[in-house]
Amino acid sequence: MNKTELIKNVAQSADISQKDASAAVQSVFDTIANALQSGDKVQLIGFGTFEVRERSARTGRNPQTARIEVLS
């Protein structure tokens, strides 16, 4: 499911316009993103948890240049 399909489903399920559903979905995404950028953990019981985790750098190949690069 992509964002457009999610908006359509929310609009039908909540019996609201797609414009209002789009605003609601975008607001939820923005709120989660802002919380994660602030270093907070977002826990939605019964759905899932969103959190930022630090990972160590690793090497990988750039598919456009075929060069091996450090991915951080």
N, CA, C, O and CB atoms as a CASP TS submission, in Angstrom:
PFRMAT TS
TARGET T0000
AUTHOR 0000-0000-0000
METHOD Language model
MODEL 1
PARENT N/A
ATOM      1  N   MET     1       0.846  -1.177   0.000  1.00  0.00           N
ATOM      2  CA  MET     1       0.000   0.000   0.000  1.00  0.00           C
ATOM      3  C   MET     1       0.889   1.237   0.000  1.00  0.00           C
ATOM      4  O   MET     1       1.850   1.321   0.765  1.00  0.00           O
ATOM      5  CB  MET     1      -0.961   0.000   1.220  1.00  0.00           C
ATOM      6  N   ASN     2       0.568   2.176  -0.846  1.00  0.00           N
ATOM      7  CA  ASN     2       1.322   3.426  -0.865  1.00  0.00           C
ATOM      8  C   ASN     2       0.503   4.525  -0.174  1.00  0.00           C
ATOM      9  O   ASN     2      -0.605   4.284   0.305  1.00  0.00           O
ATOM     10  CB  ASN     2       1.677   3.837  -2.329  1.00  0.00           C
ATOM     11  N   LYS     3       1.067   5.724  -0.133  1.00  0.00           N
ATOM     12  CA  LYS     3       0.422   6.823   0.586  1.00  0.00           C
ATOM     13  C   LYS     3      -0.939   7.173  -0.015  1.00  0.00           C
ATOM     14  O   LYS     3      -1.888   7.441   0.722  1.00  0.00           O
ATOM     15  CB  LYS     3       1.324   8.055   0.580  1.00  0.00           C
ATOM     16  N   THR     4      -1.042   7.173  -1.330  1.00  0.00           N
ATOM     17  CA  THR     4      -2.312   7.496  -1.994  1.00  0.00           C
ATOM     18  C   THR     4      -3.392   6.489  -1.623  1.00  0.00           C
ATOM     19  O   THR     4      -4.529   6.868  -1.342  1.00  0.00           O
ATOM     20  CB  THR     4      -2.129   7.531  -3.521  1.00  0.00           C
ATOM     21  N   GLU     5      -3.042   5.213  -1.622  1.00  0.00           N
ATOM     22  CA  GLU     5      -4.002   4.173  -1.247  1.00  0.00           C
ATOM     23  C   GLU     5      -4.397   4.307   0.222  1.00  0.00           C
ATOM     24  O   GLU     5      -5.558   4.101   0.575  1.00  0.00           O
ATOM     25  CB  GLU     5      -3.415   2.774  -1.514  1.00  0.00           C
ATOM     26  N   LEU     6      -3.441   4.648   1.072  1.00  0.00           N
ATOM     27  CA  LEU     6      -3.734   4.855   2.488  1.00  0.00           C
ATOM     28  C   LEU     6      -4.737   5.994   2.664  1.00  0.00           C
ATOM     29  O   LEU     6      -5.688   5.875   3.437  1.00  0.00           O
ATOM     30  CB  LEU     6      -2.438   5.155   3.269  1.00  0.00           C
ATOM     31  N   ILE     7      -4.524   7.085   1.954  1.00  0.00           N
ATOM     32  CA  ILE     7      -5.429   8.239   2.037  1.00  0.00           C
ATOM     33  C   ILE     7      -6.837   7.851   1.584  1.00  0.00           C
ATOM     34  O   ILE     7      -7.818   8.234   2.222  1.00  0.00           O
ATOM     35  CB  ILE     7      -4.896   9.412   1.178  1.00  0.00           C
ATOM     36  N   LYS     8      -6.945   7.098   0.494  1.00  0.00           N
ATOM     37  CA  LYS     8      -8.261   6.659   0.012  1.00  0.00           C
ATOM     38  C   LYS     8      -8.960   5.793   1.052  1.00  0.00           C
ATOM     39  O   LYS     8     -10.154   5.957   1.304  1.00  0.00           O
ATOM     40  CB  LYS     8      -8.120   5.884  -1.308  1.00  0.00           C
ATOM     41  N   ASN     9      -8.209   4.864   1.657  1.00  0.00           N
ATOM     42  CA  ASN     9      -8.796   3.986   2.671  1.00  0.00           C
ATOM     43  C   ASN     9      -9.237   4.763   3.904  1.00  0.00           C
ATOM     44  O   ASN     9     -10.303   4.495   4.458  1.00  0.00           O
ATOM     45  CB  ASN     9      -7.799   2.906   3.071  1.00  0.00           C
ATOM     46  N   VAL    10      -8.427   5.723   4.336  1.00  0.00           N
ATOM     47  CA  VAL    10      -8.789   6.544   5.496  1.00  0.00           C
ATOM     48  C   VAL    10     -10.044   7.354   5.184  1.00  0.00           C
ATOM     49  O   VAL    10     -10.942   7.453   6.020  1.00  0.00           O
ATOM     50  CB  VAL    10      -7.620   7.487   5.893  1.00  0.00           C
ATOM     51  N   ALA    11     -10.108   7.928   3.994  1.00  0.00           N
ATOM     52  CA  ALA    11     -11.271   8.730   3.598  1.00  0.00           C
ATOM     53  C   ALA    11     -12.552   7.894   3.613  1.00  0.00           C
ATOM     54  O   ALA    11     -13.583   8.341   4.115  1.00  0.00           O
ATOM     55  CB  ALA    11     -11.054   9.331   2.202  1.00  0.00           C
ATOM     56  N   GLN    12     -12.482   6.688   3.065  1.00  0.00           N
ATOM     57  CA  GLN    12     -13.657   5.815   3.039  1.00  0.00           C
ATOM     58  C   GLN    12     -14.026   5.351   4.440  1.00  0.00           C
ATOM     59  O   GLN    12     -15.197   5.365   4.820  1.00  0.00           O
ATOM     60  CB  GLN    12     -13.404   4.604   2.137  1.00  0.00           C
ATOM     61  N   SER    13     -13.036   4.946   5.194  1.00  0.00           N
ATOM     62  CA  SER    13     -13.263   4.405   6.531  1.00  0.00           C
ATOM     63  C   SER    13     -13.828   5.448   7.489  1.00  0.00           C
ATOM     64  O   SER    13     -14.699   5.136   8.301  1.00  0.00           O
ATOM     65  CB  SER    13     -11.972   3.846   7.090  1.00  0.00           C
ATOM     66  N   ALA    14     -13.341   6.683   7.401  1.00  0.00           N
ATOM     67  CA  ALA    14     -13.780   7.747   8.309  1.00  0.00           C
ATOM     68  C   ALA    14     -14.912   8.580   7.720  1.00  0.00           C
ATOM     69  O   ALA    14     -15.401   9.507   8.365  1.00  0.00           O
ATOM     70  CB  ALA    14     -12.612   8.651   8.655  1.00  0.00           C
ATOM     71  N   ASP    15     -15.328   8.256   6.503  1.00  0.00           N
ATOM     72  CA  ASP    15     -16.383   8.985   5.800  1.00  0.00           C
ATOM     73  C   ASP    15     -16.074  10.482   5.741  1.00  0.00           C
ATOM     74  O   ASP    15     -16.896  11.324   6.102  1.00  0.00           O
ATOM     75  CB  ASP    15     -17.737   8.752   6.484  1.00  0.00           C
ATOM     76  N   ILE    16     -14.853  10.782   5.272  1.00  0.00           N
ATOM     77  CA  ILE    16     -14.412  12.168   5.087  1.00  0.00           C
ATOM     78  C   ILE    16     -13.871  12.319   3.668  1.00  0.00           C
ATOM     79  O   ILE    16     -13.667  11.329   2.965  1.00  0.00           O
ATOM     80  CB  ILE    16     -13.324  12.568   6.146  1.00  0.00           C
ATOM     81  N   SER    17     -13.645  13.548   3.258  1.00  0.00           N
ATOM     82  CA  SER    17     -13.121  13.778   1.910  1.00  0.00           C
ATOM     83  C   SER    17     -11.663  13.331   1.833  1.00  0.00           C
ATOM     84  O   SER    17     -10.974  13.231   2.848  1.00  0.00           O
ATOM     85  CB  SER    17     -13.251  15.272   1.518  1.00  0.00           C
ATOM     86  N   GLN    18     -11.209  13.067   0.614  1.00  0.00           N
ATOM     87  CA  GLN    18      -9.810  12.678   0.432  1.00  0.00           C
ATOM     88  C   GLN    18      -8.880  13.824   0.803  1.00  0.00           C
ATOM     89  O   GLN    18      -7.758  13.593   1.254  1.00  0.00           O
ATOM     90  CB  GLN    18      -9.556  12.239  -1.016  1.00  0.00           C
ATOM     91  N   LYS    19      -9.339  15.053   0.618  1.00  0.00           N
ATOM     92  CA  LYS    19      -8.526  16.209   0.992  1.00  0.00           C
ATOM     93  C   LYS    19      -8.306  16.234   2.505  1.00  0.00           C
ATOM     94  O   LYS    19      -7.187  16.456   2.968  1.00  0.00           O
ATOM     95  CB  LYS    19      -9.198  17.521   0.523  1.00  0.00           C
ATOM     96  N   ASP    20      -9.376  16.007   3.276  1.00  0.00           N
ATOM     97  CA  ASP    20      -9.250  15.977   4.734  1.00  0.00           C
ATOM     98  C   ASP    20      -8.422  14.776   5.190  1.00  0.00           C
ATOM     99  O   ASP    20      -7.617  14.887   6.114  1.00  0.00           O
ATOM    100  CB  ASP    20     -10.639  15.938   5.389  1.00  0.00           C
ATOM    101  N   ALA    21      -8.622  13.635   4.541  1.00  0.00           N
ATOM    102  CA  ALA    21      -7.851  12.440   4.886  1.00  0.00           C
ATOM    103  C   ALA    21      -6.375  12.653   4.587  1.00  0.00           C
ATOM    104  O   ALA    21      -5.513  12.222   5.353  1.00  0.00           O
ATOM    105  CB  ALA    21      -8.376  11.215   4.119  1.00  0.00           C
ATOM    106  N   SER    22      -6.084  13.317   3.475  1.00  0.00           N
ATOM    107  CA  SER    22      -4.697  13.604   3.112  1.00  0.00           C
ATOM    108  C   SER    22      -4.036  14.488   4.160  1.00  0.00           C
ATOM    109  O   SER    22      -2.891  14.254   4.547  1.00  0.00           O
ATOM    110  CB  SER    22      -4.629  14.275   1.734  1.00  0.00           C
ATOM    111  N   ALA    23      -4.759  15.501   4.616  1.00  0.00           N
ATOM    112  CA  ALA    23      -4.224  16.393   5.649  1.00  0.00           C
ATOM    113  C   ALA    23      -3.981  15.633   6.949  1.00  0.00           C
ATOM    114  O   ALA    23      -2.975  15.858   7.622  1.00  0.00           O
ATOM    115  CB  ALA    23      -5.185  17.571   5.897  1.00  0.00           C
ATOM    116  N   ALA    24      -4.894  14.737   7.302  1.00  0.00           N
ATOM    117  CA  ALA    24      -4.747  13.963   8.533  1.00  0.00           C
ATOM    118  C   ALA    24      -3.554  13.012   8.451  1.00  0.00           C
ATOM    119  O   ALA    24      -2.756  12.929   9.384  1.00  0.00           O
ATOM    120  CB  ALA    24      -6.028  13.175   8.819  1.00  0.00           C
ATOM    121  N   VAL    25      -3.439  12.302   7.342  1.00  0.00           N
ATOM    122  CA  VAL    25      -2.326  11.362   7.159  1.00  0.00           C
ATOM    123  C   VAL    25      -0.995  12.111   7.170  1.00  0.00           C
ATOM    124  O   VAL    25      -0.043  11.673   7.816  1.00  0.00           O
ATOM    125  CB  VAL    25      -2.487  10.572   5.833  1.00  0.00           C
ATOM    126  N   GLN    26      -0.924  13.226   6.467  1.00  0.00           N
ATOM    127  CA  GLN    26       0.310  14.007   6.433  1.00  0.00           C
ATOM    128  C   GLN    26       0.660  14.530   7.819  1.00  0.00           C
ATOM    129  O   GLN    26       1.834  14.580   8.188  1.00  0.00           O
ATOM    130  CB  GLN    26       0.181  15.172   5.448  1.00  0.00           C
ATOM    131  N   SER    27      -0.344  14.917   8.582  1.00  0.00           N
ATOM    132  CA  SER    27      -0.120  15.402   9.942  1.00  0.00           C
ATOM    133  C   SER    27       0.460  14.302  10.832  1.00  0.00           C
ATOM    134  O   SER    27       1.360  14.553  11.633  1.00  0.00           O
ATOM    135  CB  SER    27      -1.428  15.929  10.540  1.00  0.00           C
ATOM    136  N   VAL    28      -0.058  13.097  10.687  1.00  0.00           N
ATOM    137  CA  VAL    28       0.474  11.965  11.459  1.00  0.00           C
ATOM    138  C   VAL    28       1.927  11.706  11.077  1.00  0.00           C
ATOM    139  O   VAL    28       2.778  11.537  11.951  1.00  0.00           O
ATOM    140  CB  VAL    28      -0.378  10.690  11.225  1.00  0.00           C
ATOM    141  N   PHE    29       2.216  11.675   9.780  1.00  0.00           N
ATOM    142  CA  PHE    29       3.591  11.444   9.325  1.00  0.00           C
ATOM    143  C   PHE    29       4.532  12.536   9.820  1.00  0.00           C
ATOM    144  O   PHE    29       5.641  12.249  10.270  1.00  0.00           O
ATOM    145  CB  PHE    29       3.641  11.368   7.797  1.00  0.00           C
ATOM    146  N   ASP    30       4.089  13.789   9.736  1.00  0.00           N
ATOM    147  CA  ASP    30       4.923  14.906  10.193  1.00  0.00           C
ATOM    148  C   ASP    30       5.187  14.826  11.692  1.00  0.00           C
ATOM    149  O   ASP    30       6.303  15.084  12.146  1.00  0.00           O
ATOM    150  CB  ASP    30       4.257  16.242   9.852  1.00  0.00           C
ATOM    151  N   THR    31       4.163  14.470  12.458  1.00  0.00           N
ATOM    152  CA  THR    31       4.309  14.368  13.907  1.00  0.00           C
ATOM    153  C   THR    31       5.299  13.270  14.280  1.00  0.00           C
ATOM    154  O   THR    31       6.141  13.464  15.157  1.00  0.00           O
ATOM    155  CB  THR    31       2.951  14.100  14.564  1.00  0.00           C
ATOM    156  N   ILE    32       5.203  12.126  13.624  1.00  0.00           N
ATOM    157  CA  ILE    32       6.144  11.028  13.883  1.00  0.00           C
ATOM    158  C   ILE    32       7.553  11.446  13.495  1.00  0.00           C
ATOM    159  O   ILE    32       8.496  11.213  14.252  1.00  0.00           O
ATOM    160  CB  ILE    32       5.732   9.753  13.109  1.00  0.00           C
ATOM    161  N   ALA    33       7.711  12.059  12.331  1.00  0.00           N
ATOM    162  CA  ALA    33       9.036  12.493  11.870  1.00  0.00           C
ATOM    163  C   ALA    33       9.645  13.521  12.816  1.00  0.00           C
ATOM    164  O   ALA    33      10.834  13.445  13.124  1.00  0.00           O
ATOM    165  CB  ALA    33       8.943  13.077  10.456  1.00  0.00           C
ATOM    166  N   ASN    34       8.849  14.480  13.279  1.00  0.00           N
ATOM    167  CA  ASN    34       9.356  15.495  14.205  1.00  0.00           C
ATOM    168  C   ASN    34       9.795  14.880  15.527  1.00  0.00           C
ATOM    169  O   ASN    34      10.816  15.274  16.090  1.00  0.00           O
ATOM    170  CB  ASN    34       8.295  16.558  14.457  1.00  0.00           C
ATOM    171  N   ALA    35       9.030  13.920  16.021  1.00  0.00           N
ATOM    172  CA  ALA    35       9.393  13.252  17.269  1.00  0.00           C
ATOM    173  C   ALA    35      10.705  12.488  17.105  1.00  0.00           C
ATOM    174  O   ALA    35      11.560  12.528  17.990  1.00  0.00           O
ATOM    175  CB  ALA    35       8.271  12.296  17.717  1.00  0.00           C
ATOM    176  N   LEU    36      10.867  11.801  15.988  1.00  0.00           N
ATOM    177  CA  LEU    36      12.096  11.046  15.745  1.00  0.00           C
ATOM    178  C   LEU    36      13.290  11.978  15.591  1.00  0.00           C
ATOM    179  O   LEU    36      14.381  11.667  16.068  1.00  0.00           O
ATOM    180  CB  LEU    36      11.948  10.173  14.498  1.00  0.00           C
ATOM    181  N   GLN    37      13.097  13.114  14.932  1.00  0.00           N
ATOM    182  CA  GLN    37      14.182  14.081  14.775  1.00  0.00           C
ATOM    183  C   GLN    37      14.593  14.670  16.115  1.00  0.00           C
ATOM    184  O   GLN    37      15.744  15.069  16.292  1.00  0.00           O
ATOM    185  CB  GLN    37      13.766  15.198  13.820  1.00  0.00           C
ATOM    186  N   SER    38      13.663  14.726  17.057  1.00  0.00           N
ATOM    187  CA  SER    38      13.962  15.245  18.394  1.00  0.00           C
ATOM    188  C   SER    38      14.611  14.188  19.276  1.00  0.00           C
ATOM    189  O   SER    38      14.998  14.471  20.409  1.00  0.00           O
ATOM    190  CB  SER    38      12.691  15.761  19.056  1.00  0.00           C
ATOM    191  N   GLY    39      14.728  12.973  18.758  1.00  0.00           N
ATOM    192  CA  GLY    39      15.345  11.897  19.520  1.00  0.00           C
ATOM    193  C   GLY    39      14.356  11.094  20.344  1.00  0.00           C
ATOM    194  O   GLY    39      14.755  10.234  21.129  1.00  0.00           O
ATOM    195  N   ASP    40      13.070  11.366  20.172  1.00  0.00           N
ATOM    196  CA  ASP    40      12.048  10.636  20.919  1.00  0.00           C
ATOM    197  C   ASP    40      11.733   9.307  20.240  1.00  0.00           C
ATOM    198  O   ASP    40      12.017   9.109  19.059  1.00  0.00           O
ATOM    199  CB  ASP    40      10.771  11.482  21.052  1.00  0.00           C
ATOM    200  N   LYS    41      11.149   8.417  21.005  1.00  0.00           N
ATOM    201  CA  LYS    41      10.683   7.132  20.510  1.00  0.00           C
ATOM    202  C   LYS    41       9.163   7.235  20.383  1.00  0.00           C
ATOM    203  O   LYS    41       8.510   7.753  21.289  1.00  0.00           O
ATOM    204  CB  LYS    41      11.117   5.942  21.463  1.00  0.00           C
ATOM    205  N   VAL    42       8.594   6.758  19.291  1.00  0.00           N
ATOM    206  CA  VAL    42       7.146   6.798  19.080  1.00  0.00           C
ATOM    207  C   VAL    42       6.625   5.373  19.179  1.00  0.00           C
ATOM    208  O   VAL    42       6.972   4.516  18.366  1.00  0.00           O
ATOM    209  CB  VAL    42       6.778   7.444  17.693  1.00  0.00           C
ATOM    210  N   GLN    43       5.789   5.128  20.181  1.00  0.00           N
ATOM    211  CA  GLN    43       5.268   3.785  20.406  1.00  0.00           C
ATOM    212  C   GLN    43       3.753   3.819  20.259  1.00  0.00           C
ATOM    213  O   GLN    43       3.058   4.486  21.025  1.00  0.00           O
ATOM    214  CB  GLN    43       5.681   3.247  21.809  1.00  0.00           C
ATOM    215  N   LEU    44       3.251   3.094  19.268  1.00  0.00           N
ATOM    216  CA  LEU    44       1.819   2.991  19.025  1.00  0.00           C
ATOM    217  C   LEU    44       1.403   1.568  19.399  1.00  0.00           C
ATOM    218  O   LEU    44       1.609   0.628  18.631  1.00  0.00           O
ATOM    219  CB  LEU    44       1.454   3.331  17.520  1.00  0.00           C
ATOM    220  N   ILE    45       0.822   1.425  20.576  1.00  0.00           N
ATOM    221  CA  ILE    45       0.460   0.110  21.100  1.00  0.00           C
ATOM    222  C   ILE    45      -0.466  -0.596  20.102  1.00  0.00           C
ATOM    223  O   ILE    45      -1.432  -0.010  19.613  1.00  0.00           O
ATOM    224  CB  ILE    45      -0.224   0.239  22.497  1.00  0.00           C
ATOM    225  N   GLY    46      -0.158  -1.837  19.817  1.00  0.00           N
ATOM    226  CA  GLY    46      -0.960  -2.622  18.888  1.00  0.00           C
ATOM    227  C   GLY    46      -0.578  -2.416  17.431  1.00  0.00           C
ATOM    228  O   GLY    46      -1.140  -3.055  16.541  1.00  0.00           O
ATOM    229  N   PHE    47       0.381  -1.519  17.186  1.00  0.00           N
ATOM    230  CA  PHE    47       0.799  -1.265  15.806  1.00  0.00           C
ATOM    231  C   PHE    47       2.294  -1.441  15.641  1.00  0.00           C
ATOM    232  O   PHE    47       2.739  -2.287  14.865  1.00  0.00           O
ATOM    233  CB  PHE    47       0.394   0.135  15.376  1.00  0.00           C
ATOM    234  N   GLY    48       3.082  -0.641  16.370  1.00  0.00           N
ATOM    235  CA  GLY    48       4.531  -0.736  16.236  1.00  0.00           C
ATOM    236  C   GLY    48       5.237   0.398  16.936  1.00  0.00           C
ATOM    237  O   GLY    48       4.610   1.297  17.496  1.00  0.00           O
ATOM    238  N   THR    49       6.557   0.340  16.894  1.00  0.00           N
ATOM    239  CA  THR    49       7.398   1.341  17.531  1.00  0.00           C
ATOM    240  C   THR    49       8.361   1.903  16.506  1.00  0.00           C
ATOM    241  O   THR    49       8.948   1.164  15.716  1.00  0.00           O
ATOM    242  CB  THR    49       8.161   0.746  18.732  1.00  0.00           C
ATOM    243  N   PHE    50       8.516   3.212  16.524  1.00  0.00           N
ATOM    244  CA  PHE    50       9.457   3.901  15.652  1.00  0.00           C
ATOM    245  C   PHE    50      10.538   4.508  16.530  1.00  0.00           C
ATOM    246  O   PHE    50      10.236   5.182  17.514  1.00  0.00           O
ATOM    247  CB  PHE    50       8.746   4.995  14.784  1.00  0.00           C
ATOM    248  N   GLU    51      11.792   4.272  16.179  1.00  0.00           N
ATOM    249  CA  GLU    51      12.890   4.898  16.901  1.00  0.00           C
ATOM    250  C   GLU    51      14.106   4.979  15.991  1.00  0.00           C
ATOM    251  O   GLU    51      14.285   4.166  15.084  1.00  0.00           O
ATOM    252  CB  GLU    51      13.223   4.116  18.195  1.00  0.00           C
ATOM    253  N   VAL    52      14.932   5.977  16.256  1.00  0.00           N
ATOM    254  CA  VAL    52      16.160   6.153  15.493  1.00  0.00           C
ATOM    255  C   VAL    52      17.246   5.362  16.197  1.00  0.00           C
ATOM    256  O   VAL    52      17.412   5.464  17.413  1.00  0.00           O
ATOM    257  CB  VAL    52      16.549   7.667  15.355  1.00  0.00           C
ATOM    258  N   ARG    53      17.975   4.585  15.438  1.00  0.00           N
ATOM    259  CA  ARG    53      19.082   3.807  15.998  1.00  0.00           C
ATOM    260  C   ARG    53      20.361   4.156  15.264  1.00  0.00           C
ATOM    261  O   ARG    53      20.384   4.247  14.036  1.00  0.00           O
ATOM    262  CB  ARG    53      18.799   2.286  15.909  1.00  0.00           C
ATOM    263  N   GLU    54      21.414   4.347  16.021  1.00  0.00           N
ATOM    264  CA  GLU    54      22.727   4.600  15.434  1.00  0.00           C
ATOM    265  C   GLU    54      23.302   3.276  14.957  1.00  0.00           C
ATOM    266  O   GLU    54      23.239   2.269  15.662  1.00  0.00           O
ATOM    267  CB  GLU    54      23.685   5.290  16.455  1.00  0.00           C
ATOM    268  N   ARG    55      23.858   3.288  13.765  1.00  0.00           N
ATOM    269  CA  ARG    55      24.486   2.087  13.216  1.00  0.00           C
ATOM    270  C   ARG    55      25.908   2.433  12.826  1.00  0.00           C
ATOM    271  O   ARG    55      26.202   3.559  12.423  1.00  0.00           O
ATOM    272  CB  ARG    55      23.691   1.529  11.995  1.00  0.00           C
ATOM    273  N   SER    56      26.775   1.461  12.948  1.00  0.00           N
ATOM    274  CA  SER    56      28.162   1.702  12.567  1.00  0.00           C
ATOM    275  C   SER    56      28.280   1.753  11.043  1.00  0.00           C
ATOM    276  O   SER    56      27.473   1.171  10.320  1.00  0.00           O
ATOM    277  CB  SER    56      29.089   0.606  13.151  1.00  0.00           C
ATOM    278  N   ALA    57      29.301   2.461  10.581  1.00  0.00           N
ATOM    279  CA  ALA    57      29.521   2.596   9.142  1.00  0.00           C
ATOM    280  C   ALA    57      29.890   1.238   8.539  1.00  0.00           C
ATOM    281  O   ALA    57      30.458   0.378   9.210  1.00  0.00           O
ATOM    282  CB  ALA    57      30.632   3.638   8.854  1.00  0.00           C
ATOM    283  N   ARG    58      29.559   1.070   7.279  1.00  0.00           N
ATOM    284  CA  ARG    58      29.915  -0.164   6.568  1.00  0.00           C
ATOM    285  C   ARG    58      30.269   0.210   5.139  1.00  0.00           C
ATOM    286  O   ARG    58      30.007   1.330   4.699  1.00  0.00           O
ATOM    287  CB  ARG    58      28.744  -1.216   6.604  1.00  0.00           C
ATOM    288  N   THR    59      30.856  -0.717   4.427  1.00  0.00           N
ATOM    289  CA  THR    59      31.205  -0.441   3.036  1.00  0.00           C
ATOM    290  C   THR    59      30.136  -1.027   2.121  1.00  0.00           C
ATOM    291  O   THR    59      29.515  -2.044   2.430  1.00  0.00           O
ATOM    292  CB  THR    59      32.602  -1.018   2.689  1.00  0.00           C
ATOM    293  N   GLY    60      29.942  -0.370   1.007  1.00  0.00           N
ATOM    294  CA  GLY    60      28.981  -0.831   0.016  1.00  0.00           C
ATOM    295  C   GLY    60      29.375  -0.312  -1.350  1.00  0.00           C
ATOM    296  O   GLY    60      30.234   0.561  -1.469  1.00  0.00           O
ATOM    297  N   ARG    61      28.753  -0.845  -2.365  1.00  0.00           N
ATOM    298  CA  ARG    61      29.078  -0.447  -3.732  1.00  0.00           C
ATOM    299  C   ARG    61      28.009   0.510  -4.250  1.00  0.00           C
ATOM    300  O   ARG    61      26.813   0.230  -4.168  1.00  0.00           O
ATOM    301  CB  ARG    61      29.199  -1.688  -4.657  1.00  0.00           C
ATOM    302  N   ASN    62      28.458   1.638  -4.781  1.00  0.00           N
ATOM    303  CA  ASN    62      27.559   2.596  -5.405  1.00  0.00           C
ATOM    304  C   ASN    62      27.112   2.005  -6.742  1.00  0.00           C
ATOM    305  O   ASN    62      27.953   1.771  -7.611  1.00  0.00           O
ATOM    306  CB  ASN    62      28.253   3.998  -5.597  1.00  0.00           C
ATOM    307  N   PRO    63      25.812   1.755  -6.934  1.00  0.00           N
ATOM    308  CA  PRO    63      25.360   1.111  -8.167  1.00  0.00           C
ATOM    309  C   PRO    63      25.546   1.968  -9.420  1.00  0.00           C
ATOM    310  O   PRO    63      25.585   1.436 -10.530  1.00  0.00           O
ATOM    311  CB  PRO    63      23.916   0.744  -8.033  1.00  0.00           C
ATOM    312  N   GLN    64      25.661   3.286  -9.256  1.00  0.00           N
ATOM    313  CA  GLN    64      25.833   4.155 -10.425  1.00  0.00           C
ATOM    314  C   GLN    64      27.284   4.219 -10.879  1.00  0.00           C
ATOM    315  O   GLN    64      27.559   4.295 -12.077  1.00  0.00           O
ATOM    316  CB  GLN    64      25.334   5.556 -10.115  1.00  0.00           C
ATOM    317  N   THR    65      28.224   4.189  -9.914  1.00  0.00           N
ATOM    318  CA  THR    65      29.635   4.332 -10.276  1.00  0.00           C
ATOM    319  C   THR    65      30.422   3.043 -10.103  1.00  0.00           C
ATOM    320  O   THR    65      31.554   2.947 -10.576  1.00  0.00           O
ATOM    321  CB  THR    65      30.270   5.418  -9.450  1.00  0.00           C
ATOM    322  N   ALA    66      29.850   2.058  -9.440  1.00  0.00           N
ATOM    323  CA  ALA    66      30.494   0.778  -9.139  1.00  0.00           C
ATOM    324  C   ALA    66      31.674   0.931  -8.182  1.00  0.00           C
ATOM    325  O   ALA    66      32.438  -0.015  -7.987  1.00  0.00           O
ATOM    326  CB  ALA    66      30.961   0.120 -10.423  1.00  0.00           C
ATOM    327  N   ARG    67      31.830   2.113  -7.586  1.00  0.00           N
ATOM    328  CA  ARG    67      32.907   2.332  -6.613  1.00  0.00           C
ATOM    329  C   ARG    67      32.475   1.829  -5.241  1.00  0.00           C
ATOM    330  O   ARG    67      31.304   1.917  -4.871  1.00  0.00           O
ATOM    331  CB  ARG    67      33.292   3.835  -6.541  1.00  0.00           C
ATOM    332  N   ILE    68      33.439   1.300  -4.495  1.00  0.00           N
ATOM    333  CA  ILE    68      33.177   0.893  -3.119  1.00  0.00           C
ATOM    334  C   ILE    68      33.314   2.133  -2.244  1.00  0.00           C
ATOM    335  O   ILE    68      34.316   2.844  -2.308  1.00  0.00           O
ATOM    336  CB  ILE    68      34.156  -0.251  -2.653  1.00  0.00           C
ATOM    337  N   GLU    69      32.282   2.384  -1.418  1.00  0.00           N
ATOM    338  CA  GLU    69      32.241   3.574  -0.587  1.00  0.00           C
ATOM    339  C   GLU    69      31.847   3.204   0.834  1.00  0.00           C
ATOM    340  O   GLU    69      31.269   2.144   1.077  1.00  0.00           O
ATOM    341  CB  GLU    69      31.265   4.608  -1.166  1.00  0.00           C
ATOM    342  N   VAL    70      32.169   4.092   1.770  1.00  0.00           N
ATOM    343  CA  VAL    70      31.757   3.915   3.163  1.00  0.00           C
ATOM    344  C   VAL    70      30.355   4.489   3.309  1.00  0.00           C
ATOM    345  O   VAL    70      30.103   5.646   2.970  1.00  0.00           O
ATOM    346  CB  VAL    70      32.762   4.607   4.157  1.00  0.00           C
ATOM    347  N   LEU    71      29.449   3.664   3.818  1.00  0.00           N
ATOM    348  CA  LEU    71      28.072   4.092   4.049  1.00  0.00           C
ATOM    349  C   LEU    71      27.912   4.367   5.534  1.00  0.00           C
ATOM    350  O   LEU    71      28.145   3.490   6.366  1.00  0.00           O
ATOM    351  CB  LEU    71      27.043   3.017   3.558  1.00  0.00           C
ATOM    352  N   SER    72      27.519   5.575   5.857  1.00  0.00           N
ATOM    353  CA  SER    72      27.365   5.905   7.279  1.00  0.00           C
ATOM    354  C   SER    72      25.923   6.090   7.651  1.00  0.00           C
ATOM    355  O   SER    72      25.616   6.371   8.809  1.00  0.00           O
ATOM    356  CB  SER    72      28.139   7.153   7.625  1.00  0.00           C
TER
END
